[in-house]
Amino acid sequence: MAGIPPGLFVDAGYETLTVRLEPGDCVMLCSDGIIEAQNARFEDFGIERLMAICGARGGLSPEQLVRQIFLAVHDFTHVIQQHDDMAAAILRLDF
């Protein structure tokens, strides 16, 4: 979702969304440093690549999937130093 980052402004308004999760469903949270990571051609890693990784590796544990995401970003950017933080968390409903 796009918008103002939570906690930045006291009076900011946000849309809400309710999603019903089923056992085995995952929720991924990541900083913009992942999707905005750039390669030597100044191309962003992008949300599409991130979604493709998550879709293709859906059987992995959350820990393994986070590892695969960071490996893919590293492979995409090669040796280009990034100037933003990169963080990701995956939560899986297991009951």
C-alpha positions in Angstrom: 0.0 0.0 0.0 1.2 3.5 -0.7 0.9 6.5 1.5 2.4 8.3 4.4 4.4 6.0 6.6 2.7 5.2 9.9 3.8 7.3 12.9 5.3 10.1 10.8 2.5 12.6 11.4 0.1 12.6 14.4 -3.0 13.8 12.3 -2.4 11.6 9.2 -5.4 9.7 8.0 -5.2 6.1 6.6 -7.4 3.8 4.7 -8.2 0.5 6.5 -8.4 -2.9 5.0 -9.7 -6.1 6.6 -8.3 -9.3 5.3 -9.4 -12.8 6.6 -6.4 -15.0 6.8 -6.6 -18.8 6.6 -4.1 -21.3 8.1 -1.0 -21.3 6.0 -1.5 -17.7 4.7 1.4 -15.3 5.0 1.7 -11.5 5.3 4.9 -9.8 4.2 6.1 -6.5 5.4 9.2 -4.7 3.9 10.9 -1.4 3.8 11.0 0.6 0.6 14.7 -0.1 0.4 14.0 -3.5 -1.0 11.7 -2.5 -3.8 13.7 0.7 -4.6 17.1 -1.1 -4.6 18.8 -0.2 -7.9 21.1 -2.0 -10.3 23.8 -0.4 -12.5 21.2 0.7 -15.1 19.3 2.6 -12.3 16.4 0.1 -12.5 14.4 -0.6 -9.3 14.1 -4.1 -8.0 10.4 -3.4 -7.9 7.3 -4.8 -6.4 6.8 -7.2 -9.4 10.1 -9.0 -8.8 9.3 -9.2 -5.1 5.8 -10.7 -5.8 7.3 -13.2 -8.3 9.8 -14.4 -5.7 7.1 -14.8 -3.1 4.8 -16.6 -5.5 7.4 -19.0 -6.9 8.7 -19.9 -3.4 5.5 -20.2 -1.5 6.4 -23.5 0.1 9.4 -22.1 1.9 9.4 -21.2 5.6 9.2 -17.5 6.4 12.9 -17.5 7.3 13.9 -19.2 4.0 11.7 -16.8 2.0 13.2 -13.7 3.6 16.7 -15.2 2.8 15.7 -15.8 -0.8 14.4 -12.2 -1.1 17.7 -10.7 0.1 19.7 -13.0 -2.1 17.6 -11.9 -5.1 18.1 -8.2 -4.2 21.8 -8.8 -3.9 22.0 -10.6 -7.3 19.9 -7.8 -8.9 22.1 -5.0 -7.5 25.4 -6.8 -7.8 28.1 -4.6 -6.3 26.1 -1.3 -6.5 26.1 0.2 -3.0 22.6 0.9 -1.8 21.8 4.0 0.3 18.6 2.9 2.0 17.8 0.4 4.7 16.4 -2.9 3.8 14.1 -4.8 6.2 11.6 -7.6 5.7 9.4 -9.7 7.9 7.0 -12.6 7.0 4.3 -13.7 9.3 2.6 -17.0 8.7 -0.7 -18.1 10.3 -0.1 -21.7 11.4 -3.2 -22.7 13.2 
